[in-house]
Amino acid sequence: MAGRKGFSTTAIHHGDPEGNDIIAPIYQTAIFKHPGGKQIRGRDLKYSREDNPTVNLLEKKMAALEGGEDCLAFSSGMAAISTLLLCQTRSGDTIVTSKEIYGATLILMRSLDKFGIKVKCVLNDRIKEEIDEKTKLVFVESITNPTLNVPDLKGIAEVCRNKGATLVVDNTFATPINLRPIEVGADYVIHSATKYLCGHNDAIAGILVGPKDGIGALWEWRRNLGGNLDPFAAFLVIRGLKTLKLRLSEQNCKAQEIAEFLEGHAKVKRVHYPGLASSPSHKRAKELMSGFGGVVSFELKDMASALRFLGGLEIIKTAPSLGGAETLITHPASSSHKNISPEERAELGITDGLLRLSVGLEDKEDLFEDLEKGLAKS
């Protein structure tokens, strides 16, 4: 398409293949005619572990939507993260990362010491002071999981530029609807495309957007590690992108209303949501983002109260994911962060009564009624 188009137009049409197909076909094949067949990225297309036209269409769309030069799709968000870390670092390097990230990512980071890679895990507000000339890579989330804090991305990006470090931002919670990290100085953007990008809780996928040369090197690592995305899963994420703006617009609005409702409820101790004036990240989120996301975290009295609350729900389902049409809720202390020590959970603000709510697309009135039922039980 000539010229820069709007988000939804880009999501629907960017990278459209030649021919008469309105919906791009799924290349559900392991092999291609070689030599003499098609090329992708200037390489001969021969084996789907390396490249696949359906997967590459998704990659083209995501590079355009995040404002990056190129993109690779992976079998999961964790596959994207692990491939990036293995490609970008070596023994003797230092990584600075936030403790306020997804539990599996934090555990992966800390396991790198067996390869001689030093990882400094600190709270968001200490990241800038930990970056020095020895820092190879800095990893943060645009909205942290599950306490929904927003780091100083612009400030961190500036320090990374001055010190020669690579900045990686996991943008899963914000999505390119609410924030495009490359525009504020990030080098790479990661997504668990399982979440909002796909949006239907029916595919697992990961996305990595970045500079052309860097993505070229990462392609070799993806090929050898085998973390390529299946073409049918790629098709499902492409389908999800077409409605991403519509879904996120509603989820942004609904999450704001639910956060305000919960903040005013007598049984709720605290609400974490960057759209609330009470959030320590509110001012920064307003400066960086066009919306505050579809996830709301809130604290009840203790674990027993949280479990009673979960037992009182009917529509809202307890499940460890987010970003789909269904409203889901999870208890981080017993799921995503169960392998983090109680002391560190306390430092991160992950109390035993903390619950993370991913707002879906059900009717607002039904969700409020369900929340009331749960709170009455708590």
C-alpha positions in Angstrom: 0.0 0.0 0.0 1.3 3.5 -0.9 1.8 5.8 2.0 1.1 5.3 5.7 -2.4 4.1 6.4 -4.5 3.9 9.6 -4.0 1.1 12.1 -7.0 -1.1 11.1 -6.4 -0.6 7.4 -2.8 -1.7 7.9 -3.8 -4.6 10.1 -6.3 -5.8 7.4 -4.5 -5.1 4.2 -0.7 -4.6 4.7 1.3 -7.3 3.0 -1.6 -8.7 1.0 -0.4 -11.4 -1.3 -0.7 -11.0 -5.1 -3.7 -12.8 -6.6 -7.5 -12.9 -6.2 -7.7 -14.1 -2.6 -9.4 -11.7 -0.2 -8.4 -13.9 2.7 -4.8 -15.0 2.4 -4.4 -18.8 2.2 -2.9 -21.0 4.9 0.3 -22.6 3.7 -0.1 -25.8 5.7 3.0 -27.4 4.3 6.3 -28.4 5.7 8.2 -28.2 2.4 8.3 -26.1 -0.8 9.6 -26.6 -4.3 13.3 -25.9 -4.3 15.3 -24.7 -6.1 13.3 -22.4 -8.4 10.5 -21.6 -6.1 9.6 -18.5 -4.1 11.8 -16.3 -1.9 11.2 -14.7 1.5 13.6 -12.0 2.8 15.8 -12.8 -0.2 16.2 -16.4 0.8 14.9 -19.4 -1.0 11.7 -20.8 0.5 12.2 -24.5 1.1 11.2 -25.5 4.6 8.6 -24.1 7.0 11.0 -24.3 10.0 12.8 -21.4 8.2 10.0 -19.5 6.5 6.4 -19.9 5.6 4.3 -17.4 3.5 1.4 -17.3 6.1 3.8 -16.7 8.9 5.7 -14.1 6.9 2.4 -12.2 6.2 1.9 -11.9 9.9 5.5 -10.7 10.3 5.0 -8.0 7.7 1.8 -6.8 9.4 3.4 -6.7 12.8 6.5 -4.8 11.6 4.2 -2.2 10.1 1.9 -2.0 13.2 4.8 -1.6 15.6 6.8 0.8 13.3 9.8 -1.6 13.1 11.9 -2.6 10.1 11.3 -6.3 10.3 9.7 -9.0 12.4 9.9 -12.7 13.3 7.0 -14.8 14.6 7.6 -17.6 17.1 5.8 -20.5 18.6 5.2 -18.5 21.9 6.2 -15.3 23.5 8.7 -17.1 25.7 10.3 -18.6 22.5 10.7 -15.1 21.2 12.3 -13.9 24.5 14.7 -16.9 24.8 15.8 -16.7 21.2 16.5 -13.0 21.6 18.5 -13.5 24.8 20.6 -16.3 23.3 21.3 -14.4 20.1 22.1 -11.0 21.7 24.2 -12.1 24.7 27.2 -14.2 25.5 29.3 -15.2 28.5 30.5 -12.1 30.4 27.6 -9.8 29.3 25.3 -8.1 31.7 21.5 -7.8 31.4 19.5 -5.3 33.4 15.9 -6.2 33.9 12.9 -5.3 36.0 11.7 -7.6 38.7 8.3 -6.4 37.9 7.8 -8.7 34.9 6.1 -11.9 34.0 7.2 -14.7 36.4 8.4 -17.1 33.7 10.5 -14.3 32.1 12.1 -13.5 35.4 12.9 -17.1 36.1 14.4 -17.5 32.6 16.6 -14.4 33.1 17.9 -15.7 36.4 18.8 -19.1 34.8 21.3 -17.4 32.4 24.0 -17.3 35.1 24.8 -20.9 34.1 26.0 -19.5 30.8 28.2 -16.8 32.4 25.6 -14.0 31.8 25.1 -11.6 34.7 21.5 -10.5 35.2 20.7 -7.5 37.5 17.0 -7.8 38.6 15.8 -4.5 40.1 12.6 -2.6 40.6 11.5 -0.3 37.8 12.6 2.9 39.5 16.2 1.6 39.8 16.7 0.5 36.2 18.4 3.6 34.9 21.0 3.8 37.7 21.9 0.1 37.1 22.7 0.6 33.4 26.4 1.2 32.7 29.0 0.6 29.9 29.0 -3.2 30.7 25.3 -3.5 30.1 24.5 -5.4 26.9 20.7 -5.5 27.1 17.9 -4.0 29.1 14.5 -5.7 29.3 11.3 -4.2 30.6 7.5 -4.5 30.1 5.5 -1.5 29.0 2.9 -2.3 31.6 4.1 -4.7 34.2 2.5 -8.0 35.1 0.6 -8.1 37.4 0.9 -4.8 39.3 0.4 -2.7 36.1 3.2 -0.2 36.7 4.6 1.8 33.7 8.4 2.3 33.6 10.1 5.5 32.5 10.6 4.2 28.9 11.8 7.4 27.5 14.4 7.9 30.3 15.5 4.3 30.1 15.9 4.5 26.3 18.0 7.6 26.6 20.4 6.0 29.1 20.6 2.9 26.9 21.6 5.0 23.9 24.3 6.8 26.0 25.7 3.5 27.4 25.4 1.5 24.2 22.8 -1.0 25.5 20.0 -2.6 23.6 16.5 -1.9 24.9 13.9 -4.6 24.7 10.2 -3.9 25.6 7.6 -6.5 26.1 4.5 -4.7 24.8 2.0 -7.5 25.4 -0.3 -5.6 27.8 -0.3 -2.2 26.0 -0.3 -3.5 22.4 0.5 -1.1 19.5 -2.9 0.4 20.0 -1.9 2.0 23.2 1.8 2.4 22.8 4.5 1.8 20.1 7.8 1.4 22.1 10.1 1.9 19.1 8.7 5.5 18.8 10.0 6.2 22.3 13.4 4.6 21.8 13.1 0.8 22.1 15.3 -1.3 19.8 13.1 -4.5 20.0 9.5 -5.1 20.8 8.2 -8.4 22.1 4.6 -9.7 22.2 2.9 -12.8 23.5 0.6 -12.8 20.5 -1.5 -15.4 22.4 -3.0 -12.5 24.2 -4.5 -9.3 22.6 -3.0 -9.7 19.1 -4.8 -13.0 18.6 -7.6 -12.0 20.9 -9.6 -15.3 21.0 -7.7 -17.6 23.4 -7.3 -20.1 20.6 -3.6 -19.8 19.5 -0.2 -19.6 21.1 2.3 -17.3 19.3 5.1 -14.8 19.9 6.2 -11.7 18.0 9.6 -10.0 17.9 9.9 -6.7 16.0 13.2 -4.9 15.5 15.9 -3.5 13.1 16.5 -5.4 9.9 20.1 -6.5 10.6 19.2 -7.7 14.1 16.2 -9.6 12.9 18.4 -11.2 10.2 20.8 -12.6 12.9 17.8 -13.7 15.0 16.4 -15.6 11.9 19.4 -17.9 12.0 18.8 -18.5 15.7 15.1 -19.2 15.2 15.9 -21.6 12.4 18.4 -23.6 14.5 16.4 -23.5 17.8 13.2 -24.5 16.1 10.9 -21.9 17.6 9.1 -21.1 14.4 5.4 -20.4 14.4 2.9 -22.9 12.9 1.1 -21.5 9.8 -2.4 -22.2 11.2 -1.6 -20.3 14.4 -0.2 -17.5 12.2 -3.5 -17.4 10.3 -5.4 -17.1 13.6 -3.3 -14.2 14.8 -3.7 -12.4 11.4 -7.5 -12.8 11.8 -7.2 -11.4 15.3 -5.3 -8.3 14.2 -8.3 -7.3 12.0 -10.4 -6.5 15.1 -7.6 -5.5 17.5 -8.4 -1.8 17.4 -12.2 -2.4 18.0 -11.5 -4.9 20.8 -8.9 -2.8 22.6 -11.0 0.4 22.4 -13.8 -1.4 24.2 -11.5 -3.1 26.7 -9.7 0.1 27.5 -13.0 1.8 28.3 -14.5 -1.1 30.2 -11.4 -1.7 32.3 -11.4 2.0 33.3 -15.0 1.7 34.6 -14.3 -1.5 36.4 -11.2 -0.1 38.0 -13.2 2.9 39.3 -16.0 0.7 40.6 -13.5 -1.6 42.4 -11.6 1.4 43.9 -14.8 2.6 45.5 -15.9 -0.8 46.9 -15.6 -1.4 50.7 -14.2 -4.9 50.3 -11.3 -3.9 48.0 -8.1 -2.8 49.7 -6.4 -1.4 46.6 -6.7 -1.2 42.8 -3.8 -1.3 40.4 -4.6 0.4 37.1 -2.6 3.1 35.3 -5.8 4.9 34.3 -6.6 5.7 37.9 -5.3 9.0 39.4 -4.3 7.0 42.4 -1.8 4.9 40.4 1.8 5.9 40.8 2.2 5.3 37.1 -0.8 7.5 36.1 1.1 10.6 35.0 3.7 8.7 33.0 1.0 6.5 31.4 -0.9 9.6 30.3 2.3 10.9 28.7 3.2 7.7 26.9 -0.1 6.0 26.1 -3.3 6.6 24.2 -5.1 4.0 26.4 -4.4 2.2 29.7 -5.2 -1.4 28.7 -7.7 -4.1 29.5 -6.2 -5.5 32.6 -7.1 -4.4 36.2 -5.5 -5.9 39.3 -7.0 -5.5 42.7 -6.3 -6.6 46.3 -8.7 -8.3 48.7 -8.0 -8.8 52.4 -6.1 -12.1 52.1 -5.8 -15.4 50.2 -9.0 -16.8 51.8 -11.0 -13.8 50.7 -9.5 -14.0 47.1 -10.4 -17.7 46.9 -13.9 -17.1 48.1 -14.3 -14.3 45.6 -13.2 -16.6 42.8 -15.7 -19.2 44.0 -18.5 -16.7 43.8 -18.1 -15.8 40.1 -20.2 -17.3 37.3 -19.4 -15.5 34.1 -15.8 -14.6 34.8 -13.6 -17.6 34.5 -10.4 -18.4 36.4 -7.6 -19.0 33.9 -4.0 -17.9 33.5 -4.1 -15.8 30.4 -5.5 -12.5 29.2 -6.5 -10.4 26.2 -9.3 -12.6 24.8 -13.0 -12.1 24.3 -13.7 -13.9 27.6 -13.1 -12.1 30.9 -10.5 -14.0 32.8 -9.2 -13.7 36.3 -6.1 -15.2 37.9 -4.5 -15.3 41.4 -0.8 -14.5 40.7 0.5 -15.8 44.1 -0.6 -19.3 43.2 -0.1 -19.2 39.4 2.3 -16.9 37.4 4.4 -16.0 40.5 4.1 -19.1 42.6 7.8 -19.9 42.0 8.9 -16.5 43.3 9.7 -16.4 47.0 7.1 -14.9 49.3 9.6 -12.2 50.3 10.1 -11.1 46.8 6.4 -11.3 46.0 5.9 -8.9 48.9 8.6 -6.6 47.5 6.8 -6.6 44.2 3.5 -5.8 45.7 2.0 -9.2 44.9 0.0 -9.9 48.0 -1.8 -13.2 48.7 -5.1 -11.3 48.1 -4.0 -9.9 44.7 -6.2 -10.8 41.7 -5.6 -9.9 38.0 -8.6 -9.3 35.9 -8.4 -9.4 32.1 -11.5 -7.6 30.9 -13.2 -9.2 27.9 -16.0 -8.3 25.6 -19.1 -9.4 27.5 -21.8 -6.9 28.3 -20.6 -4.4 31.0 -23.7 -4.8 33.1 -23.2 -8.6 33.3 -19.6 -8.2 34.4 -20.5 -5.7 37.1 -23.1 -8.1 38.4 -20.7 -11.0 38.5 -18.1 -8.9 40.3 -20.7 -8.0 42.9 -21.5 -11.7 43.4 -17.8 -12.5 43.9 -17.3 -9.6 46.3 -20.3 -10.6 48.3 -18.7 -14.0 48.8 -15.3 -12.6 49.8 
